[in-house]
Amino acid sequence: MEIALKILLVLFSIGLIAVVLLQKGKSAGLSGAISGGAEHLFGKQKARGLDLFLQRLTVALAAGFFVLALIVSYFVQK
């Protein structure tokens, strides 16, 4: 059971890394750092299509990774 959970944790981590690397950058350079947050805050840039799917997949994989890491740490402790 412990080995299966560790393998699943590695798969989640590789998936999370891949999904984050597939996403486009939200801002570029210093001008993006200054105005990028305001545009995102007021909703001028809405994600659609692939970007929205990748954002939701990132959230799901991150949540799964976090929960799985807690479960693996519980089993390794015993």
Secondary structure, DSSP 8 states (H G I E B T S, - for coil): -HHHHHHHHHHHHHHHHHHHHHS--S--HHHHHHHHHHHHHTTSS---THHHHHHHHHHHHHHHHHHHHHHHHHHHH-
